């Protein structure tokens, strides 16, 4: 059964993202489930349990969120009271909702008011409450004021910019979380990170505050440094990240690198999406020589009950349930091979998550020893087929585009896999277009109406060989597009996974993303999407974290266009130093509909790279078009990693 909390509502973004860049994410569950809040909440319930009959006053329908974390059945409930007439049809623990105007008639010795900032609401109506009763509110669970951006509105999303990162410091594998202080670029003064590291069993290993560097300056949290700093042993667990006293952005974005085992564990991923979902998808099964492990990070201060997490092959009805309980804030490594022994690439695995955990990581280990980490994606439950998509091309050209890179063919093999990413998707009517870096169309292949239960692998090398094709630039990209020539249904939530293999080593990387409408002046719903304003989003600002310890950085930029746009991009690659200051710029042009693959070591001189001062990053900036990018690291011919980029 899914956890009865509200985490996310997919908002209509036609009028732009709300301030903070989070559209649809709930805050109440974050406020109730914060690691510092949980002990206070348990103490409050224990105290009220001794008070005698307790009336519950729920003016904002918060009862489900609170009860999911902190069992109210431990109280002697004297009644359930609401403020809105519309809520009078509700009930809780056998008590039908009554209007708050009747609460004084109860025999309650205490009243639990499920509200933060409660004084504003209660001040004019205290005479309505039972005389002499203890009045307890959620303000008894508040975080310290110095952790808040907006003290007058506790549930302001800016007060709860939180996220989880998978941290591994075990068996020679290390983790690095990297980002930049983008909050100070929006005017934040003295922002910090409040950090709490939980071990595999959910025990707290360390808690500390990390001052953020100068505005725009990069920072990193390395598991090896954390281990040394706090005198820890090996650990695999969750790092809870809370950015405090911030401005402009309530999403904690980061790049996540795994490294170690003499280069065989090199992987990169990114932030976990801080709103737990009902389902995740896009995790492929392994090949015969691969084992797959799914890492579940319990994102709440209560245990995940047995048989609450399950796996099934996409399109199948039989769910294999995980039988064990997972402790609060614990991290559990689940063998996908044990739960789904029949699953093999290109099968795709659907994860029944029940809103218990943030977007999960999975690790694939090959028999030769190489490891790679990637993440599943949120599978939406709110979408229905949109008949308007079939005629969208008359105005929007290609419409929704899902681009994936074809890495340089002399070094890499590129394989793609369209992936269902909504529970209502019974089919994907699509075609694939192979495009050279110059923007020239090389080939188009209609893939038909792919059924939910089917997994159709597109091996780029096999495609080129089968049709005797030429890719003049040696690299390019593939675009997945809706194609309704034989009918079918779509909803705009088109996703695909890319798997890439380094020929010299056999090391692999995987990344997954969803379609958008790109580079057109015409707006359809919330597309072309803007992450900072209302649509159309027609500019680019991407963050490229850089490698260290001898690792080179690679970047593959794609210029997709739903309708014809500027013939060439006007892209600036801006190298920043350890203090976040620009130290070098390189202008590049990308053909409309084309792409550009480049390496840091070739784009910027040795002198420019040394001027970074040991740390830095690149901002990919373009004010004329929206680019989509992929970043990675290379360890010579031994290993590499790749994932899609993000901006802030």
C-alpha positions in Angstrom: 0.0 0.0 0.0 1.3 3.4 -0.9 2.3 5.9 1.8 -0.6 8.3 2.4 1.4 11.5 1.9 1.2 14.1 -0.8 4.6 14.6 -2.4 4.0 16.1 -5.9 1.3 17.4 -8.2 2.2 17.8 -11.8 1.3 21.4 -12.3 0.3 23.2 -15.5 3.4 25.2 -16.3 1.9 27.3 -19.0 2.2 30.4 -16.8 5.7 29.6 -15.8 7.5 27.9 -12.9 6.8 29.3 -9.4 9.6 31.2 -7.8 12.2 28.7 -6.7 12.0 26.6 -9.8 9.9 23.9 -8.2 6.5 23.4 -9.8 4.2 21.0 -8.0 6.4 19.7 -5.2 4.7 19.6 -1.8 6.4 21.0 1.3 4.4 19.6 4.2 5.8 16.1 4.0 9.3 17.5 4.0 8.6 19.6 7.1 7.0 16.7 8.9 9.7 14.2 7.9 12.9 16.2 8.4 15.5 14.3 10.5 15.5 17.1 13.1 11.7 17.2 13.2 11.1 13.5 13.8 12.4 13.3 17.4 10.3 16.3 18.3 7.2 14.8 16.8 7.6 11.5 18.6 8.1 13.4 21.9 4.9 15.4 21.2 2.8 12.3 20.6 4.2 10.6 23.7 3.3 13.7 25.7 -0.2 14.0 24.4 -0.7 10.2 25.0 -0.4 11.0 28.7 -2.8 14.0 28.6 -6.1 12.0 28.3 -8.6 12.6 25.5 -7.2 14.5 22.6 -9.2 16.4 20.0 -7.6 16.7 16.6 -8.2 19.9 14.7 -7.2 19.7 11.1 -7.9 23.0 9.3 -5.8 22.1 6.1 -6.4 18.4 5.6 -2.9 17.5 6.9 -4.1 14.4 8.8 -2.9 11.9 6.2 0.6 13.2 6.0 1.0 13.4 9.8 -0.6 10.1 10.6 1.6 8.3 8.0 4.7 9.3 9.9 3.5 9.5 13.5 0.8 7.0 14.5 -2.1 9.0 16.0 -3.8 5.8 17.1 -1.6 5.9 20.2 -3.7 8.8 21.4 -7.1 8.6 23.0 -8.8 10.5 20.2 -11.8 12.6 21.5 -12.9 13.7 18.0 -11.8 14.9 14.6 -12.6 18.5 13.7 -12.2 20.4 10.5 -12.6 24.0 9.4 -14.0 23.7 5.9 -17.6 22.5 5.3 -16.2 20.7 2.2 -14.2 18.4 4.6 -17.1 17.3 6.7 -17.5 14.1 4.7 -14.1 13.0 5.9 -13.4 10.6 8.8 -10.4 9.6 10.9 -9.9 6.5 13.0 -13.6 5.9 13.2 -14.4 9.5 14.0 -16.6 11.4 11.5 -15.4 14.9 10.9 -17.2 17.6 12.8 -17.0 21.4 12.4 -14.5 23.1 14.7 -17.3 25.2 16.1 -18.3 22.0 18.1 -14.9 21.2 19.5 -15.6 22.9 22.9 -18.4 20.4 23.5 -15.8 17.6 23.5 -14.3 16.2 26.7 -10.8 16.8 25.3 -8.0 17.6 27.8 -5.8 18.5 24.9 -6.1 19.7 21.3 -3.6 18.8 18.6 -3.8 21.5 15.9 -2.2 20.1 12.7 -0.9 23.5 11.6 2.4 25.4 11.4 2.3 29.1 12.0 -0.7 28.3 14.1 -0.9 31.5 16.2 -2.2 33.5 13.2 -5.2 31.2 12.8 -5.8 30.4 16.5 -5.5 33.9 18.0 -9.1 35.1 17.0 -10.7 31.8 17.8 -9.2 30.5 21.0 -12.6 30.9 22.7 -13.9 28.1 20.5 -11.5 25.6 21.9 -12.1 23.6 25.1 -11.5 25.7 28.2 -8.4 24.7 30.1 -7.2 22.2 27.4 -3.6 22.0 26.4 -3.2 23.4 22.9 -0.4 21.7 21.0 0.5 22.8 17.4 3.0 21.7 14.8 5.1 24.7 15.8 6.4 22.6 18.6 8.2 20.7 15.8 9.8 23.6 14.0 13.4 23.7 12.9 15.6 26.4 14.4 15.0 29.8 13.0 18.6 30.1 11.7 17.8 27.3 9.3 14.9 29.2 7.7 14.8 31.5 4.8 11.2 32.7 5.5 10.5 32.6 9.2 7.0 34.0 8.8 5.8 31.3 6.4 7.2 28.0 7.7 6.0 25.9 4.7 7.6 28.2 2.1 9.4 25.9 -0.3 12.5 28.0 0.3 12.6 26.7 3.8 12.8 23.1 2.6 15.3 22.8 -0.2 16.3 19.2 0.6 17.5 16.2 -1.2 19.1 12.8 -0.7 22.3 11.5 -2.2 23.5 7.9 -2.3 26.9 7.8 -0.5 29.2 4.8 -0.8 32.6 4.6 0.9 33.2 0.9 0.9 35.3 -1.8 -0.8 37.4 0.8 -2.6 34.4 2.7 -4.0 34.1 6.4 -3.3 31.4 9.0 -3.9 31.6 12.7 -4.7 28.6 15.1 -4.7 29.4 18.2 -6.7 27.5 21.5 -7.3 28.0 25.2 -7.0 26.6 27.9 -4.8 23.9 29.1 -7.2 21.7 30.4 -4.3 24.1 33.4 -3.7 23.8 34.3 -7.4 20.1 34.9 -6.6 21.0 37.1 -3.6 21.3 34.6 -0.7 23.6 35.8 2.1 25.5 33.3 4.2 23.8 30.1 2.9 24.9 26.8 4.3 24.3 23.1 3.9 22.9 21.2 6.9 24.0 17.6 6.3 23.1 14.3 7.9 24.7 11.0 6.9 22.7 7.9 7.6 24.2 4.4 7.5 22.9 1.3 5.9 20.6 0.5 8.8 19.4 4.1 9.1 21.6 5.0 12.1 23.0 8.5 12.1 26.7 8.4 11.3 27.4 12.2 11.2 25.6 15.5 11.3 27.3 18.8 10.4 27.0 22.1 8.7 29.0 23.0 5.6 29.4 26.7 4.8 29.0 27.4 1.1 31.7 29.1 -0.9 31.5 32.4 -2.7 28.6 33.1 -5.1 28.8 30.8 -8.0 31.8 28.9 -6.6 31.9 25.1 -6.8 31.9 22.7 -3.9 32.2 19.0 -3.4 31.3 16.5 -0.6 33.6 13.5 -0.9 32.8 10.3 0.9 36.5 9.7 1.6 36.9 13.1 3.2 33.7 12.5 5.3 35.0 9.2 6.5 38.3 10.7 7.6 36.7 13.8 9.1 34.4 11.8 11.4 36.5 8.7 11.9 34.1 6.4 10.2 34.5 2.9 8.8 33.1 1.6 5.5 29.6 2.8 4.9 26.8 2.8 2.3 23.9 5.1 3.0 22.0 8.3 2.5 23.3 11.8 2.7 20.4 14.1 3.6 21.2 17.6 2.2 19.3 20.7 3.3 20.3 24.0 1.8 19.4 26.7 4.4 19.1 30.5 4.2 18.8 30.4 0.4 17.2 32.5 -2.3 15.9 31.9 -5.9 15.9 28.1 -6.1 14.4 25.5 -3.8 15.8 22.4 -5.6 19.1 21.0 -4.5 20.8 20.1 -7.8 24.1 18.1 -7.9 26.3 15.8 -9.9 27.0 12.5 -8.3 30.2 10.7 -9.2 31.3 7.2 -8.2 34.9 6.3 -8.6 37.4 3.7 -7.4 38.5 0.1 -8.1 41.3 1.3 -10.3 38.9 3.1 -12.6 36.4 0.2 -13.0 33.8 1.8 -10.8 33.6 5.2 -12.6 30.0 6.4 -12.9 28.2 9.7 -12.9 24.6 10.5 -12.1 22.7 13.5 -10.7 20.3 14.7 -8.1 17.7 12.3 -6.8 14.4 14.3 -7.3 13.3 15.1 -3.8 9.6 14.1 -4.1 9.1 10.3 -3.7 6.8 8.8 -6.4 4.4 5.9 -6.6 6.3 4.2 -9.4 9.7 4.4 -11.2 10.7 3.0 -14.5 13.5 3.0 -17.1 15.8 0.5 -15.3 16.9 -2.1 -17.7 17.6 -5.7 -16.8 21.1 -6.9 -17.1 22.7 -9.1 -19.8 23.9 -12.6 -19.1 27.2 -11.4 -17.7 25.7 -8.6 -15.6 24.2 -8.4 -12.1 21.9 -5.5 -11.2 21.4 -4.1 -7.7 18.7 -1.5 -6.8 19.5 0.9 -4.0 16.4 1.9 -2.0 16.9 5.0 0.2 14.1 5.2 2.7 13.3 8.9 2.6 11.1 9.1 5.7 11.4 8.8 9.5 9.2 5.6 9.5 10.0 2.1 8.3 9.0 0.7 4.9 6.7 -2.3 5.7 7.5 -5.7 4.2 6.0 -6.3 0.7 5.6 -2.5 0.1 8.3 -2.4 -2.7 8.0 -4.6 -5.7 9.5 -5.2 -9.2 7.9 -6.4 -12.4 9.0 -6.6 -16.0 7.3 -3.7 -17.8 3.9 -4.7 -19.1 3.7 -7.8 -16.9 1.1 -8.1 -14.2 3.0 -10.2 -11.7 4.9 -8.2 -9.1 7.8 -9.7 -7.1 7.6 -8.2 -3.6 10.6 -7.4 -1.4 9.8 -9.3 1.9 11.9 -7.3 4.4 11.2 -4.1 6.4 13.5 -1.2 5.7 14.2 1.0 8.7 13.7 4.8 8.8 16.3 6.6 6.6 18.0 3.2 5.9 19.6 2.2 2.5 18.8 -1.2 1.2 20.6 -3.0 -1.7 18.1 -5.2 -3.4 19.2 -7.8 -5.9 17.1 -7.4 -9.1 18.3 -10.7 -10.3 16.9 -12.5 -7.2 13.5 -10.9 -7.5 13.3 -11.1 -11.3 15.5 -14.0 -12.3 13.8 -14.2 -15.7 14.5 -10.6 -16.7 17.2 -10.0 -19.3 18.2 -7.0 -21.4 16.4 -5.4 -23.2 13.6 -6.1 -20.7 12.7 -3.1 -18.6 11.9 -3.1 -14.9 9.0 -1.2 -13.3 9.5 -0.3 -9.6 6.5 -0.2 -7.3 7.7 2.4 -4.9 4.6 3.6 -2.9 6.1 7.1 -2.3 8.6 5.6 0.2 11.8 6.7 -1.5 13.3 9.3 -3.8 14.4 8.4 -7.4 16.5 5.3 -6.9 20.0 4.4 -8.2 20.8 1.1 -9.6 24.2 -0.5 -10.1 25.2 -2.9 -12.9 28.3 -5.0 -12.4 29.8 -6.9 -15.3 31.6 -10.2 -15.0 34.9 -8.5 -16.0 34.5 -6.2 -12.9 33.3 -2.9 -14.4 30.5 -1.1 -12.5 28.1 1.6 -13.5 25.5 3.6 -11.6 22.5 5.1 -13.1 19.0 6.1 -12.0 15.4 5.2 -12.7 12.9 7.9 -13.5 9.5 8.9 -12.2 6.7 7.0 -13.8 3.7 9.3 -13.9 0.3 8.1 -12.8 -1.8 11.2 -13.9 -1.5 11.1 -17.7 -4.0 10.1 -20.3 -3.6 9.8 -24.1 -3.8 13.2 -25.9 -5.5 12.9 -29.3 -4.2 16.4 -30.2 -0.7 15.1 -30.6 -1.5 13.5 -33.9 -2.1 16.8 -35.6 0.4 18.8 -33.6 3.0 18.6 -36.4 1.0 20.9 -38.6 2.0 23.8 -36.3 4.9 22.4 -34.2 6.9 20.5 -36.8 8.6 17.6 -35.1 6.8 18.5 -31.9 8.1 16.5 -28.9 11.8 15.4 -29.4 13.7 12.9 -27.3 17.4 13.2 -28.2 20.2 10.9 -27.3 23.8 11.2 -28.4 25.7 9.0 -30.8 29.2 9.2 -29.2 32.3 9.2 -31.5 32.0 5.8 -33.2 35.7 5.1 -33.2 35.6 5.0 -29.4 32.1 4.1 -28.4 29.1 1.9 -29.2 25.7 3.6 -28.7 22.5 1.7 -28.0 19.0 3.2 -27.3 15.9 1.9 -25.7 12.5 3.7 -25.8 10.9 3.4 -22.3 7.3 3.7 -21.1 7.2 6.3 -18.3 3.6 6.6 -17.4 1.2 4.0 -16.1 -1.3 4.9 -18.8 1.1 4.3 -21.7 0.0 1.2 -23.4 2.0 1.9 -26.5 4.7 4.2 -28.0 4.0 5.0 -31.7 7.4 6.4 -32.7 10.2 6.6 -35.2 13.9 7.1 -34.7 16.0 9.6 -36.8 19.7 9.2 -37.1 21.3 12.7 -37.5 24.9 13.6 -38.2 26.7 16.3 -36.1 26.2 18.6 -39.1 22.5 18.4 -38.7 22.0 16.3 -41.8 19.4 13.5 -41.6 21.2 10.2 -42.2 18.3 7.8 -41.8 14.8 7.4 -40.4 13.3 4.2 -39.1 9.7 3.7 -38.2 9.5 1.6 -35.0 5.8 1.0 -35.1 3.4 1.1 -32.2 5.7 -0.4 -29.6 3.6 -2.2 -27.0 4.1 -1.6 -23.3 5.3 -5.2 -22.8 7.8 -4.9 -25.7 11.4 -3.6 -25.5 12.8 -2.5 -28.9 16.6 -2.0 -28.9 18.1 0.4 -31.4 21.8 -0.5 -31.9 23.3 2.4 -33.8 26.2 0.4 -35.2 23.9 -2.4 -36.3 21.6 0.2 -38.0 24.4 1.8 -39.8 25.7 -1.6 -41.0 22.3 -2.9 -42.0 21.6 0.1 -44.3 25.2 0.8 -45.3 24.9 4.3 -43.9 27.6 6.9 -43.4 27.9 9.3 -40.5 30.3 11.9 -42.0 31.2 13.6 -38.7 31.8 10.3 -36.9 29.2 11.1 -34.3 25.8 12.7 -34.0 22.6 11.9 -32.3 19.3 10.0 -32.5 15.9 11.7 -32.1 12.8 9.7 -31.0 9.6 11.3 -32.4 6.0 10.5 -32.3 4.7 8.9 -35.5 1.0 8.3 -35.9 1.1 6.9 -39.5 -0.5 3.7 -38.3 -2.5 5.3 -35.5 -1.7 5.0 -31.9 -1.8 7.1 -28.7 0.7 9.4 -27.0 0.7 11.7 -24.1 3.9 13.8 -24.5 5.8 12.0 -21.8 8.1 10.1 -24.2 11.3 8.8 -22.7 14.3 6.8 -23.9 17.4 5.3 -22.3 20.9 5.4 -23.9 23.5 2.8 -23.1 27.1 3.5 -24.3 30.1 1.2 -24.3 33.8 2.2 -24.5 35.3 -0.1 -27.1 38.7 -0.2 -25.5 37.5 -1.4 -22.1 34.0 -2.7 -22.3 33.0 -0.1 -19.7 29.4 1.1 -20.0 27.3 4.1 -19.0 23.5 4.6 -19.1 21.3 7.7 -19.0 17.6 8.4 -19.4 15.5 11.5 -20.1 12.2 12.6 -21.5 11.0 14.5 -24.6 10.4 18.2 -24.8 9.4 20.6 -27.6 12.5 22.6 -28.6 13.2 25.9 -30.2 10.0 27.2 -31.7 8.2 30.5 -31.0 4.8 28.7 -30.8 3.7 27.5 -27.4 1.9 24.3 -26.7 0.7 23.9 -23.1 4.0 24.4 -21.1 6.4 23.8 -24.0 9.0 24.8 -25.0 9.6 24.6 -21.3 11.4 27.3 -19.3 12.9 26.4 -16.0 12.9 30.0 -14.7 10.0 31.8 -16.4 6.9 31.2 -18.5 7.3 29.4 -21.9 8.8 29.5 -24.4 12.2 28.6 -23.0 14.6 29.5 -25.8 17.9 29.9 -24.0 20.5 27.7 -22.5 22.4 27.7 -19.2 23.9 24.3 -18.4 26.3 23.3 -15.6 29.3 21.1 -16.5 31.2 19.8 -13.5 34.8 19.0 -14.3 36.9 15.9 -13.6 39.9 15.8 -11.2 42.8 13.4 -10.5 43.7 13.0 -14.1 40.2 12.5 -15.4 39.2 14.4 -18.6 35.8 15.9 -19.0 33.6 15.2 -22.1 30.5 17.0 -23.2 28.0 16.3 -26.0 25.7 19.2 -26.8 22.6 18.7 -29.0 20.7 21.5 -30.8 17.2 20.0 -31.3 14.6 22.1 -33.1 10.9 21.3 -33.5 10.7 23.9 -36.2 13.5 25.6 -38.1 15.4 28.0 -35.8 18.7 29.9 -36.1 20.9 28.1 -38.6 23.8 28.1 -36.1 23.9 28.3 -32.3 25.8 31.1 -30.6 27.2 29.1 -27.7 29.7 30.2 -25.1 31.7 27.8 -23.0 32.6 29.8 -19.9 35.3 28.3 -17.7 35.1 29.2 -14.1 37.7 28.9 -11.3 37.5 27.6 -7.8 36.0 30.9 -6.7 33.2 30.8 -9.3 34.9 33.6 -11.4 35.0 33.3 -15.2 38.6 32.9 -16.4 38.2 31.8 -20.1 35.5 31.7 -22.8 35.3 29.7 -26.0 32.6 30.4 -28.6 31.3 27.5 -30.6 28.6 27.0 -33.2 26.3 24.0 -33.5 24.2 23.5 -36.6 20.5 23.6 -36.1 19.4 20.0 -35.6 23.0 19.0 -35.1 25.4 18.4 -32.2 28.9 19.0 -30.9 31.1 16.6 -29.0 34.1 18.1 -27.2 36.7 17.4 -24.4 37.9 19.9 -21.8 41.5 19.1 -22.5 41.1 20.0 -26.2 38.8 23.0 -25.8 40.8 24.9 -23.1 44.5 25.2 -22.9 46.7 23.7 -20.2 47.3 27.2 -18.9 43.6 28.0 -18.7 42.8 24.7 -17.0 45.6 25.3 -14.4 44.2 28.7 -13.7 41.1 27.1 -12.2 43.0 26.5 -9.0 42.3 22.8 -8.6 38.5 23.1 -9.0 36.1 24.7 -11.4 33.3 24.2 -13.8 32.0 25.3 -17.2 28.8 27.1 -17.9 27.3 26.4 -21.3 25.5 29.6 -22.2 23.4 30.4 -25.3 20.9 33.2 -25.5 19.6 32.2 -29.0 18.5 28.6 -28.5 17.8 25.8 -26.1 20.5 23.1 -26.1 20.3 19.7 -24.5 23.6 18.3 -23.1 25.3 15.3 -21.8 28.4 15.3 -19.6 30.9 12.7 -18.6 34.4 11.8 -17.5 37.1 9.7 -19.2 39.9 7.7 -17.6 41.9 7.2 -20.7 41.1 3.9 -22.4 40.2 2.3 -19.1 36.7 3.6 -18.3 34.3 6.5 -18.7 30.9 7.8 -17.5 28.0 9.8 -19.0 24.8 11.4 -17.9 22.5 14.2 -19.0 23.3 17.7 -17.8 21.3 20.1 -15.6 21.2 23.9 -15.1 20.3 26.3 -12.4 
